[in-house]
């Protein structure tokens, strides 16, 4: 269609194996139940979708409410201007092998929205790509992938800042019940600006090995938790992305972040920050989180308590390499055999180590070290 014009497709189910394209406009796809409602704006853009409850419609009867994409959907803008917008809504949404979504723009990235609060399951294939880059100037765009029961996000996501100026963009992956991001590739870098952010949201979050994905049942959850693969988080921090992990006490989760062992060794070429936020508690028993090159900021925030270490000396070690460490809790903070270090051999001063709580701070067989070797300061 012509530059800046919108494309809206609404049906009981949807499958795309070809190409949809508009230069800087909005492409909206909604797969809704037969007795459902779609709200459109004055320019034909999709505003909202509402389906009838399960007691009215038998959703197991067919592919009602399923949107499948196998091809290319392009709302990018190569002319001066920002990228457009792509929205895909439905009860089940799948972006299969070699799918490509593009909302990149010469003056800023656009927005991609996959799923909403009515989406039960989403699946992004490992060979699918979603791009919201600022190509010359401006900030990277925003990409959101959300589902309530099962969210499998394995593809490549790019929301880079402009080559000349601009900050990196934003990726959000949300799964109230089950979220699997094993092997995902994220790029929110900015050559002449601040790097962007990746937000992961789930009910209960557990650090561990791969979630043992069953790709033969792409819309089915494997667990009732979000299980984060240590190596995936390590790689994406090393790639330059700031990462925030939030346990939000929604769905079947209580809002806890838990790990028997966390091992993250980053090689980031500029400062990045890892943030853990829990509506309840954060408990990490053992492991090692550190940067080998540039500062790694670490922020822990809990509405309940924060517990680091299992009682054995140096059972859990943190080395920020000069980055700021902050832990804040509404209840207590317990360091039991944990060691927090902020050494840096290349900058004049390390950022502070802060423990903030409305309750008590307990330090048992633990250590807190802040020093700088580069200029002889400590």
C-alpha positions as MATLAB code, in Angstrom:
seq = 'XXXXXXXXXXXXXXXXXXXXXXXXXXXXXXXXXXXXXXXXXXXXXXXXXXXXXXXXXXXXXXXXXXXXXXXXXXXXXXXXXXXXXXXXXXXXXXXXXXXXXXXXXXXXXXXXXXXXXXXXXXXXXXXXXXXXXXXXXXXXXXXXXXXXXXXXXXXXXXXXXXXXXXXXXXXXXXXXXXXXXXXXXXXXXXXXXXXXXXXXXXXXXXXXXXXXXXXXXXXXXXXXXXXXXXXXXXXXXXXXXXXXXXXXXXXXXXXXXXXXXXXXXXXXXXXXXXXXXXXXXXXXXXXXXXXXXXXXXXXXXXXXXXXXXXXXXXXXXXXXXXXXXXXXXXXXXXXXXXXXXXXXXXXXXXXXXXXXXXXXXXXXXXXXXXXXXXXXXX';
ca = [
       0.000    0.000    0.000;
       1.015    3.663   -0.251;
       3.444    5.290    2.175;
       2.037    5.702    5.666;
      -1.167    3.760    4.970;
      -2.486    0.997    7.227;
      -3.318   -2.662    6.626;
      -5.810   -4.390    8.947;
      -6.780   -8.060    8.679;
      -9.364   -9.620   11.011;
     -10.645  -13.200   10.944;
     -11.325  -16.343   12.955;
      -7.811  -17.547   12.110;
      -4.919  -16.210   10.051;
      -1.964  -17.675    8.161;
       0.563  -15.669    6.153;
       3.064  -17.379    3.859;
       3.760  -14.385    1.639;
       4.493  -10.696    2.224;
       2.591   -7.732    3.680;
       4.215   -4.340    3.265;
       3.519   -0.679    3.994;
       6.118    2.087    4.115;
       5.978    3.440    7.677;
       2.330    2.596    8.259;
       0.653    0.127   10.615;
      -0.056   -3.540    9.886;
      -2.591   -5.138   12.246;
      -3.596   -8.796   12.325;
      -6.253  -10.164   14.677;
      -7.396  -13.779   14.928;
     -10.545  -13.710   17.059;
     -13.373  -16.074   17.940;
     -16.549  -15.967   15.802;
     -18.424  -14.008   18.463;
     -15.799  -11.354   19.126;
     -15.229   -7.671   18.628;
     -12.455   -5.637   17.025;
     -12.142   -1.894   17.517;
     -10.630    0.152   14.689;
      -9.339    3.728   14.632;
     -10.266    6.415   12.103;
      -7.380    5.409    9.827;
      -8.271    1.723    9.985;
      -5.661    0.811   12.597;
      -6.506   -1.934   15.100;
      -7.118   -0.545   18.591;
      -8.364   -3.546   20.590;
      -9.794   -7.052   20.353;
     -12.275   -8.729   22.665;
     -13.423  -12.372   22.528;
     -16.308  -14.098   24.236;
     -15.554  -16.367   27.242;
     -14.889  -20.094   26.951;
     -18.409  -21.107   28.030;
     -19.813  -19.529   24.851;
     -17.300  -20.821   22.295;
     -15.616  -24.210   21.999;
     -12.061  -23.092   21.323;
     -10.843  -26.668   20.997;
     -13.035  -27.269   17.964;
     -10.580  -25.841   15.415;
      -7.837  -23.254   15.017;
     -10.158  -20.489   16.143;
      -8.171  -17.538   17.394;
      -4.833  -18.733   15.946;
      -2.520  -16.491   13.935;
       0.393  -18.127   12.086;
       3.076  -16.209   10.175;
       5.560  -17.922    7.860;
       6.542  -14.986    5.655;
       7.476  -11.300    5.786;
       5.565   -8.412    7.348;
       7.235   -5.075    6.660;
       6.293   -1.634    8.012;
       9.793   -0.175    7.780;
      10.550    3.313    6.480;
      13.655    3.899    4.383;
      12.593    7.475    3.641;
      13.267   10.130    6.322;
      11.042    9.164    9.226;
      10.374    6.538   11.857;
       9.472    2.937   11.294;
       5.846    1.902   11.429;
       3.940   -0.510   13.648;
       3.042   -4.206   13.480;
       0.406   -5.704   15.786;
      -0.533   -9.395   15.864;
      -3.282  -10.436   18.286;
      -4.988  -13.754   18.909;
      -5.369  -16.509   21.458;
      -2.411  -18.388   19.960;
       0.269  -16.705   17.844;
       3.114  -18.426   16.024;
       5.978  -16.887   14.059;
       7.472  -19.875   12.289;
      10.807  -20.558   10.606;
      12.228  -17.647    8.546;
       9.438  -15.237    9.515;
      10.560  -11.604    9.308;
       8.963   -8.580   10.991;
      10.544   -5.205   10.189;
       9.656   -1.743   11.556;
      13.085   -0.158   11.190;
      13.275    3.488   10.182;
      15.920    5.965    9.096;
      15.023    8.338   11.965;
      13.958    5.798   14.603;
      12.627    2.307   15.105;
       8.930    1.583   15.221;
       6.944   -0.874   17.351;
       6.144   -4.587   17.146;
       3.479   -5.992   19.443;
       2.874   -9.747   19.574;
       0.052  -10.784   21.908;
      -1.740   -9.107   24.810;
      -3.632  -10.047   27.988;
      -6.059  -12.184   25.947;
      -3.265  -14.213   24.311;
      -2.891  -17.712   25.775;
       0.276  -18.795   23.958;
       2.956  -17.389   21.673;
       5.802  -19.072   19.815;
       8.734  -17.349   18.070;
      10.848  -19.804   16.076;
      14.672  -19.745   16.500;
      14.986  -18.699   12.830;
      12.438  -15.875   13.048;
      13.675  -12.248   13.058;
      12.059   -9.097   14.452;
      13.747   -5.749   13.698;
      12.974   -2.284   15.086;
      16.245   -0.483   14.384;
      16.990    3.193   13.987;
      19.041    3.063   10.807;
      20.681    6.519   10.754;
      19.482    8.683   13.649;
      17.104    8.326   16.587;
      16.337    5.636   19.121;
      15.693    1.972   18.582;
      12.065    0.902   18.734;
      10.075   -1.380   21.029;
       9.274   -5.082   20.626;
       6.807   -6.833   22.949;
       5.968  -10.553   23.028;
       3.362  -11.536   25.638;
       1.151  -14.471   26.641;
      -0.624  -15.634   29.779;
       0.047  -19.405   29.742;
       2.982  -20.219   27.463;
       5.509  -17.903   25.800;
       8.331  -19.532   23.828;
      10.636  -16.834   22.469;
      13.653  -18.201   20.571;
      14.253  -15.835   17.654;
      16.510  -12.863   16.859;
      15.458   -9.407   18.067;
      17.071   -6.111   17.091;
      16.250   -2.589   18.321;
      19.509   -0.734   17.739;
      20.081    2.997   18.054;
      20.997    5.088   15.018;
      24.508    4.950   13.628;
      24.905    8.727   13.945;
      23.044    9.221   17.240;
      20.321    7.729   19.378;
      19.848    5.157   22.134;
      19.098    1.466   21.924;
      15.484    0.343   22.105;
      13.431   -2.036   24.231;
      12.498   -5.723   24.135;
       9.887   -7.121   26.522;
       9.133  -10.849   26.815;
       6.309  -11.639   29.247;
       4.832  -14.960   30.333;
       2.611  -15.008   33.416;
       2.953  -18.782   33.708;
       5.677  -20.251   31.450;
       8.391  -18.293   29.630;
      11.287  -19.902   27.764;
      13.955  -17.730   26.111;
      16.695  -20.349   25.666;
      19.033  -19.373   22.837;
      17.390  -16.015   22.087;
      19.551  -13.336   20.378;
      19.019   -9.698   21.406;
      20.707   -6.549   20.074;
      19.797   -3.190   21.628;
      23.208   -1.596   21.134;
      23.850    2.014   20.212;
      27.066    3.218   18.533;
      26.609    6.821   19.700;
      24.173    6.585   22.583;
      23.051    4.458   25.506;
      22.479    0.763   25.030;
      18.900   -0.441   25.321;
      17.009   -2.783   27.618;
      15.504   -6.258   27.710;
      12.719   -6.877   30.239;
      11.729  -10.452   31.148;
       8.546  -10.867   33.195;
       7.155  -14.014   34.766;
       5.227  -15.251   37.801;
       7.961  -17.353   39.421;
      11.476  -17.193   37.984;
      14.042  -19.956   38.423;
      17.628  -19.843   37.183;
      18.774  -23.174   35.832;
      19.518  -25.098   32.655;
      17.469  -25.127   29.480;
      13.733  -25.427   29.894;
      13.779  -28.658   27.841;
      11.593  -27.154   25.152;
       9.156  -29.401   23.316;
       8.860  -27.721   19.942;
       6.371  -30.348   18.773;
       3.842  -28.704   21.094;
       4.679  -25.076   20.445;
       1.691  -23.662   22.300;
       1.984  -25.881   25.392;
       3.899  -24.915   28.562;
       6.615  -27.263   29.819;
       6.519  -25.957   33.407;
       4.531  -23.527   35.529;
       7.627  -21.369   36.034;
       9.940  -19.200   34.007;
      13.246  -21.074   33.827;
      16.160  -18.922   32.705;
      19.179  -20.550   31.159;
      22.355  -19.108   32.739;
      24.255  -19.129   29.457;
      21.532  -17.193   27.615;
      21.572  -14.371   30.176;
      25.383  -14.389   30.132;
      25.554  -14.095   26.343;
      23.009  -11.292   26.131;
      24.698   -9.234   28.867;
      28.025   -9.759   27.096;
      26.376   -8.550   23.885;
      25.768   -5.178   25.554;
      22.116   -5.401   26.621;
      20.870   -4.137   29.973;
      18.639   -6.899   31.379;
      15.826   -6.604   33.920;
      14.205   -9.795   35.241;
      10.907   -9.301   37.079;
       8.813  -11.818   39.043;
       5.439  -10.080   39.052;
       3.150  -12.357   41.141;
       0.750  -12.987   38.296;
      -0.733  -16.137   36.848;
       0.323  -19.176   38.885;
       3.486  -17.615   40.301;
       4.020  -16.050   43.713;
       6.544  -13.483   42.506;
       9.757  -15.225   43.637;
      13.195  -15.348   42.024;
      15.128  -18.457   43.039;
      18.359  -20.161   42.075;
      20.307  -23.083   43.485;
      23.223  -21.940   41.328;
      23.780  -18.890   39.142;
      26.948  -18.741   37.030;
      27.219  -15.679   34.805;
      30.602  -14.529   33.477;
      30.212  -11.522   31.191;
      32.643  -10.111   28.631;
      30.701   -6.926   27.863;
      32.651   -4.229   25.999;
      30.825   -1.405   27.811;
      28.966   -0.993   31.112;
      25.726   -2.943   31.470;
      23.276   -3.566   34.302;
      21.521   -6.731   35.494;
      18.388   -6.063   37.566;
      16.363   -8.641   39.521;
      12.952   -7.493   40.792;
      10.647   -9.702   42.854;
       7.178   -8.999   44.227;
       8.117  -11.498   46.922;
      11.620  -12.913   47.655;
      15.009  -13.284   45.961;
      16.992  -16.360   47.024;
      20.295  -17.361   45.389;
      22.173  -20.178   47.111;
      25.452  -20.399   45.205;
      27.376  -19.443   42.111;
      29.436  -16.667   40.609;
      28.263  -13.503   38.837;
      31.017  -11.283   37.505;
      32.345   -9.180   34.647;
      35.814   -9.830   33.307;
      36.195   -6.528   31.412;
      33.916   -3.533   31.986;
      31.641   -2.570   34.891;
      28.591   -4.736   35.556;
      25.912   -2.999   37.599;
      23.747   -5.302   39.729;
      20.415   -4.252   41.253;
      18.360   -6.531   43.517;
      14.884   -5.345   44.566;
      12.449   -7.430   46.618;
       9.154   -6.653   48.329;
       9.984   -9.532   50.686;
      13.528  -10.577   51.590;
      16.856  -11.104   49.818;
      19.044  -14.089   50.700;
      22.459  -14.677   49.091;
      24.662  -17.706   49.821;
      24.076  -21.078   51.479;
      26.160  -20.609   54.645;
      29.446  -21.890   53.223;
      32.207  -19.327   52.850;
      32.208  -17.713   49.394;
      29.355  -19.921   48.287;
      28.038  -17.033   46.176;
      30.408  -14.437   44.703;
      29.694  -11.179   42.910;
      32.373   -9.138   41.122;
      30.996   -5.966   39.525;
      34.390   -4.794   38.167;
      33.613   -1.286   39.369;
      29.875   -1.375   38.687;
      27.336   -0.374   41.319;
      25.765   -3.063   43.515;
      22.436   -2.261   45.182;
      20.193   -4.579   47.200;
      16.918   -3.263   48.624;
      14.206   -5.226   50.434;
      11.122   -4.473   52.509;
      11.930   -7.349   54.881;
      15.517   -8.508   55.602;
      18.742   -8.922   53.646;
      20.830  -12.005   54.503;
      24.386  -12.551   53.266;
      25.311  -16.065   54.331;
      28.681  -16.980   52.857;
      28.287  -14.447   50.051;
      31.074  -12.154   48.883;
      30.431   -8.899   47.032;
      33.391   -7.252   45.297;
      33.645   -4.044   43.278;
      37.279   -4.125   42.189;
      38.376   -2.411   39.004;
      41.881   -2.114   37.586;
      41.110    0.412   34.838;
      39.036    3.234   36.382;
      39.874    5.629   39.197;
      37.033    4.702   41.500;
      34.508    1.923   41.864;
      30.792    2.544   42.227;
      29.322    2.003   45.715;
      27.921   -1.141   47.313;
      24.558   -0.412   48.950;
      22.315   -2.564   51.144;
      18.967   -0.908   51.919;
      16.131   -2.498   53.916;
      13.225   -1.617   56.182;
      14.162   -4.685   58.261;
      17.563   -6.066   59.250;
      20.822   -6.758   57.424;
      22.516   -9.995   58.521;
      26.089  -10.743   57.379;
      27.274  -14.253   58.208;
      30.649  -15.570   56.944;
      30.439  -13.033   54.164;
      32.565  -10.232   52.785;
      32.051   -6.852   51.145;
      35.069   -5.446   49.270;
      35.243   -2.137   47.410;
      38.628   -1.224   45.976;
      40.307    0.230   42.920;
      43.744   -0.807   41.791;
      44.173    1.247   38.612;
      45.161    4.514   40.288;
      46.206    3.096   43.627;
      42.923    4.143   45.280;
      40.907    1.932   47.583;
];
